[in-house]
Amino acid sequence: MLERRFLPPRPVITGAPPQGLAVLRAFRTNVLKLWPDDAYERDAQEHRFLGRRVLLLNAPDAIHRVLVENEENYRRSPLRVRLLRPVVGNGLLLSEGQAWRHQRRTAAPAFTPRGLPILMPHIAAALQEGVASLAALKEPLVDIFETVQRWAADISGRSMFSLEMATYGAEMRRLARYYVRRLARPYLLDAVLPLDLKSPHDYARARFSKRWMGLLERMIARRLAVPDTDAPRDLLDLLREARDAETGNGFSREQLRDQVATMLVAGHETTSVAMFWSLYLLASVPFVQESVADEVRHLDLSPARAADSLSRLPYTRAVISEALRLYPPAFMIVREAIGADRCGTSEVPKGATVLIAPWVLGRHRRYWYDPHAFDPERFTAGAPAVPRFAYLPFGVGPRVCIGAQFAMAMAVIVVAGLVQRFRLHLVDSTPAMPVCVITTRPDRPPRFRLLPR
């Protein structure tokens, strides 16, 4: 346990759980409003929304039932599908049944450990360029959130396409920002209409999707115009080579595009959020930052050696693991019950919405000591085992995040590289508060001062 206790900022919600339209308001503005203080010690909590039951499940046996034992009884909620399909298509994230099984079997080999040495030089090269651009700034005040978002988009693009992102990066980021700000929040009709009936905002989402998928098609076409080599150069090569072990089939061109969309959206948005909160916590607790600096001081994080250095950063990895516990980018898993079920002590009727919240589980008082405190030592060698089903930053079960290893590698190398070159200081005294809508973003971008080491 850390000698000096630090409690990161979080909203404290009092009163009873919201009901009715207040549930939709929470989904639109900040999902953390759904969970008052006692949610962090209960096995379950219930909301009502337009006659539907919305159940938050915290008990390990209930979570196992939904995500592992009986996962085929639980599908993506129509609302989540409506909001995400315009940007990820019918890739791994949203496909169901046999289509999902084929995609998972086909894509899995691309995300085995053999892929990391192929991807690490792309991460390290983007890091080198990013650090050099920060070192050249005359004014050391930096919007770190915008910086890591830009870097994550660049790294995700390079890792996918082996392309410098100067041509496409700005348009990618502009479209992604537009969708998050204008189209990704749910409206009442989004929540009540069946998927086969379009809400007014669905037409705007369809227009956006045409532009977004068109951009990805252009990027894929440019990358495929580059002559092949004997060895895979990037994730696109790995996905093109991948074959379903049962059928021998690979991805069609449309399926390949949708996998690219899924990986870019997930890799860019969630990983940038994880990096931001890790850096925010390090700037808030300087002696932990110095422990990371000591670990990385003599390591070579160049494109040629970054893959070798990754295994020598256990404390940096522990910091990021703790940031993922406190500020999980994917703060909530939403499922709809296809049929009635019993999950632990909770009866789940057909059509009920089931919530499993890594945000709540990571701070649950039954599973963690001092749950709201920042303590990376929870994840160091010799620490007590992490409670089962209490730490789910990448999900669990058959639908566990296929890119978790890549996301962690990116976050570890980028955080280590920044701390290796700079001391990070928070300039603003007002804390950044988490807002959970699409991912766990800060309510405002706090300014950092970066001082060379």
Secondary structure, 3 states (H helix, E strand, C coil): CCCCCCCCCCCCCCCCCCCCHHHHHHHHHCHHHHCCHHHHCCCEEEEEECCEEEEEECCHHHHHHHHHHCHHHEEECHHHHHHHHHHHCCCCCCCCHHHHHHHHHHHHHHHCHHHHHHHHHHHHHHHHHHHHHHHCCCCCEEEHHHHHHHHHHHHHHHHHHCCCCCCCHHHHHHHHHHHHHHHCCCCHHHHHCCCCCCCHHHHHHHHHHHHHHHHHHHHHHHHHCCCCCCCCCCHHHHHHHCCCCCCCCCCCHHHHHHHHHHHHHHHHHHHHHHHHHHHHHHHHCHHHHHHHHHHHCCCCCCCCCHHHHHCCCHHHHHHHHHHHHHCCCCCCEEEEECCCEEECCEEECCCCEEEECHHHHCCCCCCCCCCCCCCHHHHCCCCCCCCCCCCCCCCCHHHCCCCHHHHHHHHHHHHHHHHHHEEEEECCCCCCCEEECCCEEECCCCEEEEEEC
